[in-house]
């Protein structure tokens, strides 16, 4: 199974914290899993190489709801599939955005 770094939403010092988390994920070659909608902001996640970001959208935001959506998705993919993608994952919806090319499309 892929090595993941789960990221809760940040409130104070969001940009600095986000950039530190992103840098750590890149340095450790980890895919980020977050509920934080700002990871989809190109100012925070510029279009360059990274191990991948999975943005979960579940309501209510509970561990059970997140696991219901996330675990089957992770079982169906390898970590390398996520490289350079922002993946927006919610019940019944999936969107892959290649941040290196800023293109939308199906999974690799």
Protein Blocks (a to p, Z undefined) as FASTA:
>chain_A
ZZdddddddfehklmmmmmmmmmmmmnopacddfbfklmpmklmccdddebdcddddddd
dfklmmmmmmmmmmmpcfklmgopacdddehiacdddfklopacddZZ
